[in-house]
Amino acid sequence: MSLFTEFSEIIKDNKSILKELPLKLSVNRVKRIVEELVEKAGLPNVIAGKYKEFGEDESLLYFSQSYRDHFFHPFHTFLLGFAILKKLNNIKSKQPLPLKVDDEFLKKWLVASLWHDITYAAEKCPEWLNGYIEEKLKFKINASITMDE
């Protein structure tokens, strides 16, 4: 059975939950779906683990004035890309596709889509830290991150 078929079954089995996103009650279900997709793809558990950790740490970003969802967004990105890749995979054309859409490509898409925003927390950390200290301790600081070479 192809990975496209297996992923399609997982998504079909969870269709009612996926329609409800991004309700907070759906967070744990999305985590389980991602675990199942990663397992079916034969990828290391750390792929789902880091995505789940990012989702758990995301609440720290609520202090950011420019906060936007970064837990459901990567999952939605995966779903949209999966739908497109599945369609491309089913096209029977005389002209070759510009890329080989197969199970290996689908595995790469799963990782890339889920992890594409994973550094957002690091990028927003100074803003979050400033907001957190101002909110909790009632004074302002100027936090910043520097990169050692």
ZADO-1210 file (C-alpha; in nm, 4 decimals, padded with zeros to 6 digits):
<atoms>
<atom x="00.0000" y="00.0000" z="00.0000" code="MET" pos="1"/>
<atom x="00.1390" y="00.3387" z="-00.0945" code="SER" pos="2"/>
<atom x="00.2025" y="00.6086" z="00.1623" code="LEU" pos="3"/>
<atom x="-00.0463" y="00.8284" z="-00.0250" code="PHE" pos="4"/>
<atom x="-00.3158" y="00.5669" z="00.0396" code="THR" pos="5"/>
<atom x="-00.2195" y="00.5244" z="00.4053" code="GLU" pos="6"/>
<atom x="-00.2113" y="00.9010" z="00.4664" code="PHE" pos="7"/>
<atom x="-00.5476" y="00.9363" z="00.2877" code="SER" pos="8"/>
<atom x="-00.7005" y="00.6797" z="00.5245" code="GLU" pos="9"/>
<atom x="-00.5653" y="00.8606" z="00.8323" code="ILE" pos="10"/>
<atom x="-00.7036" y="01.1916" z="00.7074" code="ILE" pos="11"/>
<atom x="-01.0390" y="01.0334" z="00.6138" code="LYS" pos="12"/>
<atom x="-01.0666" y="00.8683" z="00.9576" code="ASP" pos="13"/>
<atom x="-01.0160" y="01.2107" z="01.1201" code="ASN" pos="14"/>
<atom x="-01.2259" y="01.4183" z="00.8820" code="LYS" pos="15"/>
<atom x="-01.4747" y="01.5344" z="01.1467" code="SER" pos="16"/>
<atom x="-01.1953" y="01.6622" z="01.3747" code="ILE" pos="17"/>
<atom x="-01.0157" y="01.8328" z="01.0868" code="LEU" pos="18"/>
<atom x="-01.3303" y="02.0284" z="01.0028" code="LYS" pos="19"/>
<atom x="-01.3367" y="02.1647" z="01.3594" code="GLU" pos="20"/>
<atom x="-00.9831" y="02.3020" z="01.3577" code="LEU" pos="21"/>
<atom x="-00.8476" y="02.5148" z="01.5161" code="PRO" pos="22"/>
<atom x="-01.0558" y="02.4527" z="01.8272" code="LEU" pos="23"/>
<atom x="-00.8323" y="02.4112" z="02.1314" code="LYS" pos="24"/>
<atom x="-00.9915" y="02.0714" z="02.1940" code="LEU" pos="25"/>
<atom x="-00.8428" y="01.9589" z="01.8628" code="SER" pos="26"/>
<atom x="-00.4803" y="02.0139" z="01.9698" code="VAL" pos="27"/>
<atom x="-00.4350" y="01.6680" z="02.1216" code="ASN" pos="28"/>
<atom x="-00.6073" y="01.5044" z="01.8261" code="ARG" pos="29"/>
<atom x="-00.3765" y="01.6799" z="01.5802" code="VAL" pos="30"/>
<atom x="-00.0782" y="01.5616" z="01.7858" code="LYS" pos="31"/>
<atom x="-00.2056" y="01.2027" z="01.7569" code="ARG" pos="32"/>
<atom x="-00.2670" y="01.2390" z="01.3819" code="ILE" pos="33"/>
<atom x="00.0878" y="01.3699" z="01.3337" code="VAL" pos="34"/>
<atom x="00.2261" y="01.0786" z="01.5387" code="GLU" pos="35"/>
<atom x="00.0312" y="00.8364" z="01.3208" code="GLU" pos="36"/>
<atom x="00.1497" y="00.9991" z="00.9953" code="LEU" pos="37"/>
<atom x="00.5127" y="00.9925" z="01.1130" code="VAL" pos="38"/>
<atom x="00.4804" y="00.6281" z="01.2187" code="GLU" pos="39"/>
<atom x="00.3236" y="00.5254" z="00.8835" code="LYS" pos="40"/>
<atom x="00.6029" y="00.7090" z="00.7014" code="ALA" pos="41"/>
<atom x="00.8617" y="00.5129" z="00.8994" code="GLY" pos="42"/>
<atom x="01.0230" y="00.8360" z="01.0196" code="LEU" pos="43"/>
<atom x="01.1921" y="00.8775" z="01.3587" code="PRO" pos="44"/>
<atom x="00.9559" y="00.9607" z="01.6471" code="ASN" pos="45"/>
<atom x="01.1510" y="01.2823" z="01.7055" code="VAL" pos="46"/>
<atom x="00.9774" y="01.4319" z="01.3996" code="ILE" pos="47"/>
<atom x="00.6381" y="01.4193" z="01.5720" code="ALA" pos="48"/>
<atom x="00.7946" y="01.4837" z="01.9125" code="GLY" pos="49"/>
<atom x="00.9506" y="01.8157" z="01.8166" code="LYS" pos="50"/>
<atom x="00.6310" y="01.9283" z="01.6426" code="TYR" pos="51"/>
<atom x="00.4338" y="01.8457" z="01.9580" code="LYS" pos="52"/>
<atom x="00.6877" y="02.0257" z="02.1801" code="GLU" pos="53"/>
<atom x="00.6631" y="02.3311" z="01.9586" code="PHE" pos="54"/>
<atom x="00.2851" y="02.3223" z="02.0026" code="GLY" pos="55"/>
<atom x="00.3226" y="02.2990" z="02.3789" code="GLU" pos="56"/>
<atom x="00.5716" y="02.5854" z="02.3914" code="ASP" pos="57"/>
<atom x="00.3617" y="02.8011" z="02.1632" code="GLU" pos="58"/>
<atom x="00.1599" y="02.9428" z="02.4525" code="SER" pos="59"/>
<atom x="00.4755" y="03.1299" z="02.5525" code="LEU" pos="60"/>
<atom x="00.4372" y="03.3338" z="02.2357" code="LEU" pos="61"/>
<atom x="00.1010" y="03.4759" z="02.3384" code="TYR" pos="62"/>
<atom x="00.2851" y="03.7759" z="02.4859" code="PHE" pos="63"/>
<atom x="00.4020" y="03.8716" z="02.1375" code="SER" pos="64"/>
<atom x="00.2022" y="04.1527" z="01.9786" code="GLN" pos="65"/>
<atom x="00.2532" y="03.9892" z="01.6383" code="SER" pos="66"/>
<atom x="00.1541" y="03.6385" z="01.7514" code="TYR" pos="67"/>
<atom x="-00.0250" y="03.4158" z="01.5062" code="ARG" pos="68"/>
<atom x="-00.0942" y="03.0440" z="01.5202" code="ASP" pos="69"/>
<atom x="00.2061" y="02.8211" z="01.4559" code="HIS" pos="70"/>
<atom x="00.0664" y="02.4881" z="01.5707" code="PHE" pos="71"/>
<atom x="-00.2290" y="02.4421" z="01.3359" code="PHE" pos="72"/>
<atom x="-00.0703" y="02.6406" z="01.0517" code="HIS" pos="73"/>
<atom x="00.2068" y="02.3847" z="00.9751" code="PRO" pos="74"/>
<atom x="-00.0497" y="02.1034" z="00.9945" code="PHE" pos="75"/>
<atom x="-00.2794" y="02.2883" z="00.7542" code="HIS" pos="76"/>
<atom x="00.0215" y="02.3471" z="00.5285" code="THR" pos="77"/>
<atom x="00.0835" y="01.9706" z="00.5270" code="PHE" pos="78"/>
<atom x="-00.2818" y="01.8967" z="00.4436" code="LEU" pos="79"/>
<atom x="-00.2912" y="02.1438" z="00.1535" code="LEU" pos="80"/>
<atom x="00.0374" y="02.0159" z="00.0124" code="GLY" pos="81"/>
<atom x="-00.0755" y="01.6565" z="00.0569" code="PHE" pos="82"/>
<atom x="-00.3924" y="01.7245" z="-00.1429" code="ALA" pos="83"/>
<atom x="-00.1871" y="01.8825" z="-00.4223" code="ILE" pos="84"/>
<atom x="00.0754" y="01.6062" z="-00.4205" code="LEU" pos="85"/>
<atom x="-00.1928" y="01.3362" z="-00.4213" code="LYS" pos="86"/>
<atom x="-00.3532" y="01.4982" z="-00.7255" code="LYS" pos="87"/>
<atom x="-00.0145" y="01.5226" z="-00.9008" code="LEU" pos="88"/>
<atom x="00.0583" y="01.1604" z="-00.8113" code="ASN" pos="89"/>
<atom x="-00.2656" y="01.0521" z="-00.9815" code="ASN" pos="90"/>
<atom x="-00.2145" y="01.2506" z="-01.3028" code="ILE" pos="91"/>
<atom x="-00.1541" y="01.0282" z="-01.6001" code="LYS" pos="92"/>
<atom x="00.0108" y="01.2547" z="-01.8536" code="SER" pos="93"/>
<atom x="00.2332" y="01.2078" z="-02.1554" code="LYS" pos="94"/>
<atom x="00.4570" y="01.4856" z="-02.0241" code="GLN" pos="95"/>
<atom x="00.6658" y="01.4060" z="-01.7173" code="PRO" pos="96"/>
<atom x="00.6061" y="01.6048" z="-01.3996" code="LEU" pos="97"/>
<atom x="00.8805" y="01.8517" z="-01.3021" code="PRO" pos="98"/>
<atom x="00.9461" y="01.6427" z="-00.9892" code="LEU" pos="99"/>
<atom x="00.9014" y="01.2832" z="-00.8865" code="LYS" pos="100"/>
<atom x="00.5966" y="01.2670" z="-00.6597" code="VAL" pos="101"/>
<atom x="00.6361" y="00.9438" z="-00.4673" code="ASP" pos="102"/>
<atom x="00.6397" y="00.8121" z="-00.1104" code="ASP" pos="103"/>
<atom x="00.9908" y="00.9491" z="-00.0465" code="GLU" pos="104"/>
<atom x="00.8857" y="01.2944" z="-00.1600" code="PHE" pos="105"/>
<atom x="00.5760" y="01.2698" z="00.0611" code="LEU" pos="106"/>
<atom x="00.7953" y="01.1895" z="00.3643" code="LYS" pos="107"/>
<atom x="01.0065" y="01.4970" z="00.2924" code="LYS" pos="108"/>
<atom x="00.6937" y="01.7093" z="00.2548" code="TRP" pos="109"/>
<atom x="00.5626" y="01.5879" z="00.5912" code="LEU" pos="110"/>
<atom x="00.8811" y="01.6942" z="00.7717" code="VAL" pos="111"/>
<atom x="00.9255" y="02.0221" z="00.5816" code="ALA" pos="112"/>
<atom x="00.5668" y="02.1344" z="00.6284" code="SER" pos="113"/>
<atom x="00.5470" y="02.0475" z="00.9991" code="LEU" pos="114"/>
<atom x="00.8834" y="02.2020" z="01.0858" code="TRP" pos="115"/>
<atom x="00.8837" y="02.5074" z="00.8585" code="HIS" pos="116"/>
<atom x="00.7981" y="02.7468" z="01.1439" code="ASP" pos="117"/>
<atom x="00.9870" y="02.5727" z="01.4222" code="ILE" pos="118"/>
<atom x="01.2387" y="02.8569" z="01.4594" code="THR" pos="119"/>
<atom x="00.9632" y="03.1124" z="01.5047" code="TYR" pos="120"/>
<atom x="00.9879" y="03.0782" z="01.8840" code="ALA" pos="121"/>
<atom x="01.3584" y="03.1623" z="01.8765" code="ALA" pos="122"/>
<atom x="01.2940" y="03.4598" z="01.6498" code="GLU" pos="123"/>
<atom x="01.0234" y="03.5955" z="01.8807" code="LYS" pos="124"/>
<atom x="01.1967" y="03.5075" z="02.2085" code="CYS" pos="125"/>
<atom x="01.3219" y="03.8625" z="02.2877" code="PRO" pos="126"/>
<atom x="00.9773" y="04.0095" z="02.2257" code="GLU" pos="127"/>
<atom x="00.8184" y="03.7365" z="02.4371" code="TRP" pos="128"/>
<atom x="01.0689" y="03.7832" z="02.7185" code="LEU" pos="129"/>
<atom x="01.0140" y="04.1589" z="02.7230" code="ASN" pos="130"/>
<atom x="00.6364" y="04.1092" z="02.7325" code="GLY" pos="131"/>
<atom x="00.6514" y="03.8387" z="02.9958" code="TYR" pos="132"/>
<atom x="00.8686" y="04.0409" z="03.2353" code="ILE" pos="133"/>
<atom x="00.6626" y="04.3557" z="03.1817" code="GLU" pos="134"/>
<atom x="00.3386" y="04.1607" z="03.2465" code="GLU" pos="135"/>
<atom x="00.4607" y="03.9577" z="03.5469" code="LYS" pos="136"/>
<atom x="00.7165" y="04.1860" z="03.7106" code="LEU" pos="137"/>
<atom x="00.5755" y="04.5208" z="03.5996" code="LYS" pos="138"/>
<atom x="00.8978" y="04.6688" z="03.4629" code="PHE" pos="139"/>
<atom x="01.0560" y="04.6909" z="03.1195" code="LYS" pos="140"/>
<atom x="01.3804" y="04.5372" z="02.9951" code="ILE" pos="141"/>
<atom x="01.5418" y="04.5161" z="02.6546" code="ASN" pos="142"/>
<atom x="01.6054" y="04.1470" z="02.5909" code="ALA" pos="143"/>
<atom x="01.7982" y="04.0409" z="02.2822" code="SER" pos="144"/>
<atom x="01.9522" y="03.7296" z="02.1358" code="ILE" pos="145"/>
<atom x="02.3033" y="03.7284" z="01.9902" code="THR" pos="146"/>
<atom x="02.4611" y="03.4580" z="01.7836" code="MET" pos="147"/>
<atom x="02.8173" y="03.3581" z="01.8647" code="ASP" pos="148"/>
<atom x="03.0251" y="03.2898" z="01.5581" code="GLU" pos="149"/>
</atoms>
